[in-house]
Amino acid sequence: MTSGMQKQRTGTVVSDKMDKTITVEFYWSQRDRLIGKSRRRVTKFMAHDENNQAQLGDVVRIEETRPLSRNKRWRLLEILQTGDVADFQPSELSTTLEPTETEESTGTE
């Protein structure tokens, strides 16, 4: 299936909520034409994940392929490293805040 001419990119999975689709974030550098300073750019690719095996935070390699949908032109080749992502929801965090020492000494609430 691979002829060797397709582009390959390595990036981090930032979304795996869709069925058989992942969103991969790819960072690259671009030099400014006027100043000459290097800028860090980010591009997001939607890639086909047939078995839903990639998860949030994984470092993956994707390959360019024929158009699979309106936005998908890449497919997952391999998972290079599994990512560690927190397993709790924001609603599980405590919402009570303790007053700091400066607020207590000044009398503000």
GUBATI-124500 format. One record per residue: x, y, z of N, C-alpha, C in turn. Coordinates in Angstrom, 2 decimals. Atoms other than C-alpha are relative to their C-alpha. Example, Ala and Ser with C-alpha at 12.3 -4.5 7.8 and 13.67 -1.06 7.14 Angstrom:
<sites>
+---------+---------+---------+---------+---------+---------+---------+---------+---------+
!     n_X !     n_Y !     n_Z !    ca_X !    ca_Y !    ca_Z !     c_X !     c_Y !     c_Z !
+---------+---------+---------+---------+---------+---------+---------+---------+---------+
!    0.89 !   -1.19 !    0.00 !   12.30 !   -4.50 !    7.80 !    0.90 !    1.20 !    0.00 !
!   -0.82 !   -1.19 !   -0.06 !   13.67 !   -1.06 !    7.14 !   -0.77 !    1.09 !    0.73 !
+---------+---------+---------+---------+---------+---------+---------+---------+---------+
</sites>
This chain:
<sites>
+---------+---------+---------+---------+---------+---------+---------+---------+---------+
!     n_X !     n_Y !     n_Z !    ca_X !    ca_Y !    ca_Z !     c_X !     c_Y !     c_Z !
+---------+---------+---------+---------+---------+---------+---------+---------+---------+
!    0.82 !   -1.19 !    0.00 !    0.00 !    0.00 !    0.00 !    0.86 !    1.25 !    0.00 !
!   -0.88 !   -1.15 !   -0.05 !    2.94 !    2.33 !    0.64 !    0.99 !   -0.07 !   -1.16 !
!   -0.93 !   -0.02 !    1.12 !    4.92 !    3.32 !   -2.44 !    1.29 !    0.72 !    0.37 !
!   -1.21 !   -0.66 !   -0.44 !    7.50 !    5.29 !   -0.44 !    0.05 !    1.48 !   -0.31 !
!   -0.02 !   -1.41 !    0.37 !    6.62 !    8.71 !   -1.87 !   -0.90 !    0.86 !    0.88 !
!    0.89 !   -0.77 !   -0.85 !    4.05 !    9.73 !    0.74 !    0.78 !    0.70 !    1.12 !
!   -0.60 !   -0.73 !   -1.10 !    4.93 !   12.32 !    3.36 !   -0.32 !   -0.71 !    1.31 !
!    0.23 !    0.54 !   -1.33 !    5.29 !   11.12 !    6.93 !    0.29 !    1.08 !    1.02 !
!   -0.17 !   -0.99 !   -1.06 !    4.94 !   13.24 !   10.05 !   -0.10 !   -0.71 !    1.35 !
!    0.07 !    0.50 !   -1.37 !    5.45 !   12.58 !   13.76 !   -0.59 !    1.11 !    0.86 !
!    0.66 !   -1.01 !   -0.82 !    3.17 !   14.36 !   16.20 !   -0.69 !   -0.61 !    1.20 !
!    0.68 !    0.41 !   -1.22 !    1.09 !   14.18 !   19.36 !   -1.50 !    0.02 !   -0.23 !
!    1.46 !    0.08 !    0.12 !   -2.55 !   13.09 !   19.52 !   -0.61 !    0.99 !    0.98 !
!    0.66 !   -0.99 !   -0.85 !   -4.64 !   16.00 !   20.83 !   -1.49 !   -0.26 !    0.13 !
!    1.41 !    0.36 !   -0.11 !   -8.10 !   14.48 !   20.22 !   -0.20 !   -1.40 !   -0.55 !
!    0.35 !    1.35 !    0.47 !   -9.41 !   10.93 !   19.94 !   -1.49 !   -0.26 !    0.21 !
!    1.42 !    0.12 !   -0.30 !  -13.13 !   11.60 !   20.50 !   -0.83 !   -0.52 !   -1.16 !
!    0.76 !    0.46 !    1.16 !  -14.22 !   10.76 !   16.94 !    0.25 !   -1.49 !   -0.24 !
!   -0.13 !    1.42 !    0.30 !  -14.78 !    7.20 !   15.75 !    0.95 !   -0.19 !   -1.18 !
!   -1.00 !    0.33 !    1.02 !  -11.77 !    5.91 !   13.75 !    0.74 !    1.23 !   -0.52 !
!   -0.70 !   -1.22 !    0.40 !  -10.29 !    9.43 !   13.60 !    0.72 !    0.59 !    1.19 !
!   -0.76 !   -0.70 !   -1.03 !   -7.58 !   11.17 !   15.60 !    0.46 !    1.34 !   -0.57 !
!   -0.58 !   -1.27 !    0.40 !   -6.30 !   14.75 !   15.51 !    1.42 !    0.04 !    0.53 !
!   -1.42 !    0.03 !   -0.35 !   -2.51 !   14.98 !   15.49 !    0.57 !    1.40 !   -0.17 !
!   -0.62 !   -1.33 !    0.02 !   -0.59 !   18.17 !   16.31 !    1.47 !   -0.16 !   -0.39 !
!   -1.36 !    0.08 !    0.52 !    2.67 !   18.68 !   14.40 !    0.65 !    1.38 !    0.09 !
!   -0.73 !   -1.26 !   -0.15 !    5.19 !   21.41 !   15.35 !    1.12 !    0.07 !   -1.03 !
!   -1.07 !   -0.21 !    0.95 !    7.56 !   22.87 !   12.76 !    0.48 !    1.44 !    0.09 !
!   -0.60 !   -1.33 !   -0.09 !    9.85 !   25.90 !   12.42 !   -0.05 !    0.69 !   -1.35 !
!    0.03 !   -0.81 !    1.21 !    9.54 !   28.71 !    9.91 !    0.81 !    1.26 !    0.26 !
!   -0.80 !   -1.20 !   -0.16 !   12.07 !   31.48 !    9.43 !   -0.74 !    1.20 !   -0.57 !
!    0.61 !   -1.24 !    0.46 !   10.76 !   35.02 !    9.15 !    0.84 !    0.58 !   -1.13 !
!   -0.74 !   -0.49 !    1.17 !   11.70 !   36.49 !    5.75 !    0.69 !    1.34 !    0.27 !
!   -0.54 !   -1.34 !   -0.22 !   12.28 !   40.02 !    7.02 !    1.05 !    0.01 !    1.12 !
!   -0.88 !   -0.04 !   -1.17 !   13.84 !   39.53 !   10.45 !    0.99 !   -1.14 !    0.00 !
!   -0.88 !    1.17 !    0.01 !   15.32 !   36.08 !    9.93 !   -0.11 !   -0.85 !    1.24 !
!    0.17 !    0.73 !   -1.25 !   14.15 !   34.89 !   13.31 !   -0.89 !   -1.23 !   -0.25 !
!    0.76 !    1.23 !    0.18 !   12.78 !   31.35 !   13.57 !   -1.25 !    0.01 !    0.88 !
!    1.26 !    0.07 !   -0.74 !    9.13 !   30.93 !   14.59 !   -0.45 !   -1.43 !    0.06 !
!    0.54 !    1.34 !   -0.14 !    7.52 !   27.77 !   15.89 !   -1.46 !    0.02 !   -0.41 !
!    1.35 !    0.07 !    0.52 !    4.35 !   26.87 !   14.01 !   -0.60 !   -1.35 !    0.37 !
!    0.68 !    1.26 !   -0.29 !    1.74 !   24.20 !   14.65 !   -1.05 !   -0.25 !   -1.07 !
!    0.99 !    0.42 !    0.98 !   -0.40 !   22.28 !   12.18 !   -0.72 !   -1.22 !    0.57 !
!    0.79 !    1.13 !   -0.47 !   -3.24 !   19.91 !   13.06 !   -0.45 !   -0.82 !   -1.20 !
!    0.43 !    0.93 !    1.04 !   -3.89 !   16.86 !   10.90 !   -1.06 !   -0.92 !    0.57 !
!    0.96 !    1.04 !   -0.37 !   -6.91 !   14.58 !   11.03 !    0.44 !   -1.27 !   -0.70 !
!   -0.54 !    1.25 !    0.54 !   -5.77 !   10.99 !   10.58 !   -0.96 !   -1.15 !    0.28 !
!    0.85 !    1.18 !   -0.13 !   -7.56 !    7.68 !   10.09 !    0.66 !   -1.00 !    0.93 !
!   -0.47 !    1.00 !   -0.97 !   -7.18 !    5.24 !   13.01 !   -1.01 !   -1.15 !   -0.03 !
!    0.96 !    1.08 !    0.28 !   -8.90 !    2.02 !   11.89 !   -0.46 !   -0.72 !    1.26 !
!    0.34 !    0.80 !   -1.19 !   -8.79 !    0.20 !   15.25 !   -0.22 !    0.83 !    1.26 !
!    0.13 !   -0.89 !   -1.16 !   -9.18 !    3.23 !   17.55 !    1.04 !   -0.33 !    1.08 !
!   -1.03 !    0.40 !   -0.95 !   -5.87 !    2.30 !   19.17 !    0.79 !    1.17 !    0.58 !
!   -0.73 !   -1.17 !   -0.51 !   -4.28 !    5.76 !   19.57 !   -0.86 !    0.73 !    1.02 !
!    0.71 !   -0.72 !   -1.05 !   -5.21 !    7.70 !   22.70 !    0.62 !    1.36 !    0.19 !
!   -0.43 !   -1.37 !   -0.26 !   -4.84 !   11.25 !   23.91 !    1.41 !    0.03 !    0.59 !
!   -1.35 !   -0.15 !   -0.52 !   -1.20 !   12.24 !   24.46 !    1.03 !   -0.92 !   -0.64 !
!   -0.94 !    0.91 !    0.65 !    0.35 !    9.45 !   22.34 !    0.81 !    0.73 !   -1.06 !
!   -0.83 !   -0.48 !    1.09 !    3.25 !   10.26 !   20.03 !   -0.12 !   -1.02 !   -1.13 !
!    0.31 !    0.92 !    1.09 !    2.36 !    8.77 !   16.64 !    0.68 !    0.44 !   -1.29 !
!   -0.48 !   -0.31 !    1.34 !    3.66 !    8.57 !   13.07 !   -1.18 !   -0.19 !   -0.95 !
!    1.10 !    0.06 !    0.96 !    1.14 !    9.34 !   10.32 !    0.57 !    0.12 !   -1.40 !
!   -0.44 !   -0.01 !    1.38 !    1.38 !    9.00 !    6.56 !   -1.08 !    0.58 !   -0.89 !
!    0.93 !   -0.58 !    0.96 !   -0.22 !   10.91 !    3.71 !   -0.65 !   -1.10 !   -0.83 !
!    0.72 !    1.00 !    0.77 !   -2.89 !    8.95 !    1.82 !   -1.06 !    0.70 !   -0.86 !
!    1.06 !   -0.57 !    0.82 !   -5.78 !    9.46 !   -0.59 !   -1.05 !    0.63 !    0.91 !
!    1.04 !   -0.60 !   -0.84 !   -8.68 !   11.61 !    0.67 !   -0.99 !   -1.04 !    0.49 !
!    0.93 !    0.95 !   -0.61 !  -10.76 !    9.54 !    3.09 !   -1.31 !    0.68 !    0.37 !
!    1.20 !   -0.79 !   -0.28 !  -13.23 !   12.30 !    3.95 !    0.33 !    1.45 !   -0.34 !
!   -0.21 !   -1.41 !    0.32 !  -13.55 !   16.06 !    3.71 !    1.31 !    0.52 !    0.59 !
!   -1.19 !   -0.51 !   -0.67 !  -10.69 !   16.68 !    6.17 !    1.11 !   -1.03 !    0.18 !
!   -0.99 !    1.04 !   -0.28 !   -8.87 !   13.33 !    6.45 !    0.78 !   -0.36 !   -1.25 !
!   -0.90 !    0.38 !    1.08 !   -5.87 !   12.85 !    4.18 !    1.22 !   -0.73 !    0.54 !
!   -1.11 !    0.67 !   -0.66 !   -3.59 !   11.01 !    6.62 !   -0.51 !   -1.27 !    0.67 !
!    0.38 !    1.20 !   -0.72 !   -3.57 !    7.57 !    8.23 !    1.09 !   -0.33 !    1.02 !
!   -0.92 !    0.37 !   -1.08 !   -1.96 !    6.20 !   11.39 !    0.89 !   -1.15 !   -0.46 !
!   -0.94 !    1.08 !    0.30 !    1.18 !    4.15 !   10.78 !    0.34 !   -0.78 !    1.25 !
!   -0.39 !    0.68 !   -1.23 !    2.37 !    3.40 !   14.30 !   -0.04 !    0.96 !    1.18 !
!   -0.06 !   -0.76 !   -1.24 !    2.28 !    4.54 !   17.90 !    1.42 !   -0.11 !    0.51 !
!   -1.39 !    0.00 !   -0.41 !    5.80 !    5.54 !   18.91 !    0.16 !   -0.01 !    1.51 !
!   -0.09 !   -0.11 !   -1.46 !    5.16 !    6.37 !   22.57 !   -1.39 !    0.27 !    0.55 !
!    1.30 !   -0.24 !   -0.62 !    2.11 !    6.18 !   24.80 !    0.10 !    1.19 !    0.93 !
!   -0.02 !   -1.22 !   -0.80 !    1.17 !    9.39 !   26.56 !   -0.67 !   -0.20 !    1.34 !
!    0.60 !    0.02 !   -1.33 !    0.31 !    9.98 !   30.20 !   -0.91 !    1.21 !    0.12 !
!    0.99 !   -1.05 !   -0.13 !   -2.88 !   11.97 !   30.63 !   -0.76 !   -0.24 !    1.29 !
!    0.73 !    0.12 !   -1.26 !   -4.72 !   12.68 !   33.88 !   -1.34 !   -0.69 !   -0.23 !
!    1.23 !    0.78 !    0.13 !   -7.70 !   10.37 !   34.47 !   -1.18 !    0.62 !    0.73 !
!    1.11 !   -0.61 !   -0.72 !   -9.90 !   12.86 !   36.32 !   -0.60 !    1.14 !   -0.82 !
!    0.72 !   -1.07 !    0.68 !  -12.46 !   15.37 !   35.11 !    0.15 !    1.30 !    0.79 !
!   -0.10 !   -1.27 !   -0.72 !  -12.33 !   19.09 !   35.98 !   -1.06 !    0.14 !    1.09 !
!    1.05 !   -0.10 !   -1.01 !  -15.59 !   18.68 !   37.92 !    0.40 !   -0.71 !    1.29 !
!   -0.44 !    0.72 !   -1.18 !  -13.77 !   16.34 !   40.33 !    0.96 !    0.81 !    0.87 !
!   -0.90 !   -0.85 !   -0.78 !  -11.39 !   19.10 !   41.46 !   -0.79 !    0.76 !    1.04 !
!    0.70 !   -0.75 !   -1.04 !  -12.26 !   20.85 !   44.69 !   -0.11 !    1.46 !   -0.42 !
!    0.23 !   -1.38 !    0.42 !  -13.76 !   24.27 !   44.08 !    0.22 !    1.00 !    1.12 !
!   -0.24 !   -0.92 !   -1.11 !  -13.04 !   25.71 !   47.53 !    1.45 !    0.44 !   -0.02 !
!   -1.34 !   -0.57 !   -0.02 !  -10.06 !   28.02 !   47.68 !    0.30 !    0.50 !    1.41 !
!   -0.43 !   -0.48 !   -1.31 !   -8.13 !   28.74 !   50.86 !    0.49 !    1.44 !   -0.14 !
!   -0.49 !   -1.38 !    0.09 !   -7.49 !   32.43 !   51.57 !    1.50 !    0.04 !    0.23 !
!   -1.44 !   -0.12 !   -0.16 !   -3.86 !   33.44 !   51.24 !    0.31 !    0.93 !    1.17 !
!   -0.41 !   -0.81 !   -1.14 !   -1.87 !   35.20 !   53.95 !   -0.21 !    1.48 !   -0.27 !
!    0.13 !   -1.43 !    0.30 !   -1.97 !   38.58 !   52.18 !   -1.46 !    0.44 !    0.08 !
!    1.41 !   -0.36 !   -0.07 !   -5.78 !   38.52 !   51.93 !   -0.43 !    0.08 !    1.46 !
!    0.38 !   -0.01 !   -1.40 !   -6.07 !   37.74 !   55.66 !    0.56 !    1.24 !    0.70 !
!   -0.61 !   -1.14 !   -0.68 !   -3.69 !   40.53 !   56.69 !   -0.59 !    1.33 !   -0.45 !
!    0.56 !   -1.26 !    0.49 !   -5.28 !   43.23 !   54.50 !   -1.48 !    0.12 !    0.29 !
!    1.40 !   -0.06 !   -0.30 !   -8.82 !   42.30 !   55.35 !   -0.90 !   -0.10 !   -1.21 !
!    0.85 !    0.15 !    1.19 !  -10.01 !   41.86 !   51.77 !   -0.54 !   -1.41 !   -0.07 !
!    0.59 !    1.33 !    0.08 !  -12.27 !   38.99 !   50.96 !   -0.10 !   -0.49 !   -1.40 !
+---------+---------+---------+---------+---------+---------+---------+---------+---------+
</sites>
